[in-house]
Each structure stands twice: as C-alpha cells, then as structure tokens.
C-alpha cells in the first residue's frame, strides 16, 4: 500500500500521469493539476468540518447523558440503600471527624491478628521539651505536617573522597 490510497501504487500513478499528459497536453497539464489540487483541498476541508461537527455532536450527547445522571443523583433516583453495616461505618467516620482534638486517640495494638477482636490502647502523649536558651523565637505552630529528615549515608567518589548522600524526604 503506497501512493495516494489503497489500490493505487506508484506504477498506477505513473500510468495516470502519462495518460493525462497525452490527453491534456504538456501545456495545460500544470493548470489541470492546480485545479485538481484545489478540488482535493476543498474535499479535505469539507471532510474535516464534517468530522469536527460529528465530534461536537457526540460530545454534546455525552454531556446531556452526564447532566441526566447528575440530576438523578441530586434527586436521589436510582440510588440503592447500602444497608445497616455501611450506615454504621459512615456514622463511625463522622463521629471520629467530629471528635474534639483534645480527646485521646485509641489505636489498635500492633501485634493483633486481623480476625481477633481489637484491643485498644491509648496513644501516649509526646514528652514536652524545654526551649533552648540560644533559640531566637519559638516557631509558630504549623498547620501542615512537617517533613522528616532524610537518612544520611556516604559514598566514595572516583577521587577517593567520601561525600554524603541523602535519600528523598518523606511526608509524615
């Protein structure tokens, strides 16, 4: 498959060119080729316009379907109740989110098996540290979690000197 399309190869194009040269003549052949080029350009422009309008209609149809789905979700149509177990899980999450921050957090013991009943242990408070005497000013409390320092290791370079390498920082 080469040339202009399926079934038209280099040899067929050569035969068409020789026949056109004999029928039209060498004098009018460039004008004929220019007209054929303009017709082909118009045909391509029409095909591109048709394709873009078809794509636009498909996009509009998808948007209409999406609007119908959103409207159905807003009105509650087509929704299936999840059951008491899901309601209990959502209630537990909501209660945990609404819990005051000064209450202790209960964590499961790390040596539990997944199928054993949970053993809850209170989270220990962090020990308070005394501020250093040479510190300029106490930093303000940050709302975002801090980043942990990366572990430091060293590697020997080609010159024999060792230089420190740092791993990527990890968000806590």
C-alpha positions in Angstrom: 0.0 0.0 0.0 1.7 3.1 -1.1 0.9 6.3 -3.0 -2.4 8.0 -2.6 -4.6 5.3 -1.1 -5.4 1.6 -1.1 -5.1 0.0 -4.5 -3.2 3.0 -6.1 0.6 2.4 -6.1 3.5 4.1 -7.8 3.0 2.3 -11.1 -0.7 3.3 -11.4 0.1 6.9 -10.6 2.8 6.8 -13.4 0.2 5.4 -15.9 -2.4 8.0 -15.0 0.2 10.8 -15.4 1.3 9.6 -18.9 -2.4 9.3 -20.0 -3.1 12.8 -18.6 0.0 14.2 -20.4 -1.2 12.6 -23.7 -4.9 13.7 -23.4 -4.4 17.2 -22.0 -1.0 18.0 -23.3 2.1 19.4 -21.7 0.9 23.0 -22.0 -2.4 22.6 -20.0 -1.2 19.9 -17.6 0.0 22.3 -14.8 -3.3 24.2 -14.9 -5.2 20.8 -14.6 -3.0 19.7 -11.7 -3.6 23.0 -9.9 -7.4 22.7 -10.3 -7.3 19.1 -9.1 -5.3 20.2 -6.1 -7.9 22.9 -5.2 -10.7 20.4 -5.5 -8.9 18.0 -3.3 -8.2 20.8 -0.7 -12.0 21.7 -0.7 -12.9 18.0 -0.2 -10.5 17.6 2.7 -11.8 20.8 4.3 -15.4 19.5 4.0 -14.4 16.2 5.5 -12.6 17.9 8.4 -15.6 20.1 9.0 -17.9 17.1 8.9 -15.7 15.2 11.4 -15.5 18.1 13.8 -19.3 18.6 13.7 -19.8 14.9 14.3 -17.3 15.0 17.3 -19.1 18.0 18.7 -22.5 16.2 18.5 -21.0 13.2 20.2 -19.5 15.4 22.9 -22.9 17.2 23.4 -24.7 13.8 23.6 -22.2 12.7 26.3 -22.7 16.0 28.2 -26.5 15.5 28.1 -26.2 12.0 29.5 -23.9 13.3 32.2 -26.4 16.1 33.1 -29.2 13.5 33.4 -27.0 11.3 35.7 -26.1 14.3 37.9 -29.8 15.3 38.1 -30.8 11.8 39.1 -28.2 11.7 41.8 -29.4 15.1 43.1 -33.0 13.9 43.3 -32.0 10.5 44.8 -33.4 8.5 41.9 -31.8 5.2 41.2 -29.9 5.1 44.5 -29.8 1.8 46.3 -29.6 1.8 50.2 -26.3 0.4 51.3 -27.6 -1.3 54.5 -27.1 -1.0 58.2 -23.4 -2.0 58.1 -22.5 0.8 55.7 -24.6 3.3 57.7 -22.7 2.2 60.9 -19.3 2.7 59.2 -20.3 6.1 57.9 -21.6 7.1 61.4 -18.3 5.9 62.9 -16.3 8.0 60.5 -18.5 11.1 61.0 -18.2 10.7 64.8 -14.4 10.4 64.5 -14.2 13.5 62.3 -16.4 15.5 64.7 -14.5 14.3 67.9 -12.7 17.2 69.7 -8.9 17.2 69.3 -8.1 17.1 73.0 -9.6 13.6 73.5 -7.0 10.7 73.4 -6.8 8.6 70.3 -7.3 4.9 70.7 -5.0 2.8 68.4 -5.1 -0.9 67.9 -2.2 -2.9 69.2 0.4 -3.7 66.5 0.6 -7.4 67.4 -3.1 -8.2 66.7 -4.3 -10.7 64.1 -6.9 -9.4 61.6 -9.6 -11.8 62.8 -9.1 -11.3 66.5 -11.2 -8.7 68.4 -9.5 -5.3 68.6 -7.6 -4.4 71.7 -7.5 -0.6 72.0 -4.6 1.2 73.7 -4.4 5.0 74.3 -1.9 7.0 72.3 0.8 8.3 74.6 1.4 12.0 74.7 4.8 13.2 73.4 7.2 14.4 76.1 7.5 18.1 76.4 10.9 19.6 75.7 12.3 22.7 77.3 13.1 25.5 74.8 16.8 26.1 74.2 18.4 29.2 75.7 20.0 30.3 72.4 16.9 29.9 70.3 15.7 33.2 68.6 12.0 32.8 68.9 9.6 29.9 69.2 8.3 29.0 65.8 4.6 29.3 65.2 2.5 26.1 65.1 2.3 24.8 61.6 -1.0 23.6 60.2 0.7 21.3 57.7 2.7 18.2 58.7 6.4 18.6 58.9 8.8 16.6 56.8 11.2 14.1 58.3 14.9 14.5 57.8 16.3 12.1 55.3 18.8 9.5 56.5 22.4 10.4 55.6 24.9 7.9 54.2 28.2 8.5 52.5 29.6 7.2 49.2 33.2 7.3 47.9 33.7 9.2 44.7 36.2 8.4 41.9 38.8 10.8 43.6 38.6 8.7 46.8 36.8 11.4 48.8 33.6 10.5 50.6 30.6 12.7 50.2 27.2 12.5 51.9 24.1 11.2 50.1 20.6 12.0 51.2 17.5 9.9 50.4 14.3 11.5 49.3 12.3 13.3 52.1 9.1 11.6 53.2 6.0 13.4 54.2 4.6 12.4 57.6 
